[in-house]
C-alpha cells in the first residue's frame, strides 16, 4: 500500500513578504538614527516609485548617517559624493580616460553608477554641476561623448541640502527640483530623542561602524520588485483621482503662489499615495493617503509670490490651507 500524498504547503505571498521586509527597515535604521521614521518611510516610497528624494535639514541632524543605515538594511550598493563649489560634472557621471598603452580612450564610470547615490550638500555646488544629475535622474542613464550608458536598477538619488538661507549655497533650478519625487524635512530631535542620542554615544555608539550598532540587512532589491508589482493592484477610485486634481489645481489659483503644481506633480502625488496605501496594508487609496503625502510630494514644486515670502508665509502653510478648503470626497 502506497503512502497517501502529502498536501502541498501554502507558499508565502511575495507581496506580503515584501511589505513585511520593507516595514522592518524602520526598526533597523532606528538602531543608528533616532526619531526619523517618517523620513525612512519616504525613502521606501521613493524606491517603490522609482523616484528620488531631497532631504533638507541643518548640519548635524544625521542626514548622511540615515542614508548609510538605510542602504545597509536594504542590501544595495551605495556611493557618496560630497558636493563642493569646485566639483565638475565628470566627477559625478564619469569621463573618457586616455590609455597610453592602447592609445585608446576608455570610459571610467563615476559614482553615479550605483543603486543609492548620496549627493551630500547638493546645493553647495554651482548649477552647472547640479544639472549633471538631470539625465541620470530622469532617463536612468548618462551620456558621455554621445554614448548613453544605462544605470543599474534600482537607482535612487538621495540628495541632502542645507536650508537655502545658509551662506555658500546655490538654489536648485526648478527643473531639477521637479525631478525629486519627495522633499523630506529632517528636523531637529525633541528632548527625549536627543537624550536617547546622547545616551547611545555615551555607551560607545560609533556612527562609522553600523555593524556594531546592530544594523542588519532585512530587505533586498527582490522585495522592491515584488512591492512595485503589488502597488500596481492598489485601486484608485474616480473620486480620489478627482480629489488629487482639485488639490493640485488649487495650488495654481492660490493668491500666495506664483507657480503651482504641474500635471507631473499630480501624477507623483497619485503614485506616492498609492504606494503609502499598500505599505499601510490596504488595496485602495483614501483621501487621507493623499493628505499624508501632499506635503512631501508637492512642497518643492511650488514657488511662492515674493510678497508672500516677505510676509513669512511658507509652502507648507499654504498647502495646509489648501487641504483644509478643498472638498474631501466621501
C-alpha positions, 0 to 999 in steps of 0.5 A: 500500500502506497503512502497517501500524498502529502498536501502541498504547503501554502507558499508565502505571498511575495507581496506580503513578504515584501511589505513585511521586509520593507516595514522592518527597515524602520526598526533597523535604521532606528538602531543608528538614527533616532526619531526619523521614521517618517523620513525612512518611510519616504525613502521606501516610497521613493524606491517603490516609485522609482523616484528620488528624494531631497532631504533638507535639514541643518548640519548635524541632524544625521542626514548622511548617517540615515542614508548609510543605515538605510542602504545597509538594511536594504542590501544595495550598493551605495556611493557618496559624493560630497558636493563642493563649489569646485566639483565638475560634472565628470566627477559625478557621471564619469569621463573618457580616460586616455590609455597610453598603452592602447592609445585608446580612450576608455570610459571610467564610470563615476559614482553615479553608477550605483543603486543609492547615490548620496549627493551630500550638500547638493546645493553647495555646488554651482548649477552647472554641476547640479544639472549633471544629475538631470539625465541620470535622474530622469532617463536612468542613464548618462551620456558621455561623448554621445554614448548613453550608458544605462544605470543599474536598477534600482537607482535612487538619488538621495540628495541632502541640502542645507536650508537655502538661507545658509551662506555658500549655497546655490538654489536648485533650478526648478527643473531639477527640483521637479525631478525629486519625487519627495522633499523630506524635512529632517528636523531637529530631535525633541528632548527625549530623542536627543537624550536617547542620542546622547545616551547611545554615544555615551555607551560607545555608539560609533556612527562609522561602524553600523555593524556594531550598532546592530544594523542588519540587512532585512530587505533586498532589491527582490522585495522592491520588485515584488512591492512595485508589482503589488502597488500596481493592484492598489485601486484608485477610485474616480473620486480620489483621482478627482480629489488629487486634481482639485488639490493640485489645481488649487495650488495654481489659483492660490493668491500666495503662489506664483507657480503651482503644481504641474500635471507631473506633480499630480501624477507623483502625488497619485503614485506616492499615495498609492504606494503609502496605501499598500505599505499601510496594508490596504488595496485602495487609496483614501483621501487621507493617503493623499493628505499624508503625502501632499506635503512631501510630494508637492512642497518643492514644486511650488514657488511662492509670490515674493510678497508672500515670502516677505510676509513669512508665509511658507509652502507648507502653510499654504498647502495646509490651507489648501487641504483644509478648503478643498472638498474631501470626497466621501 
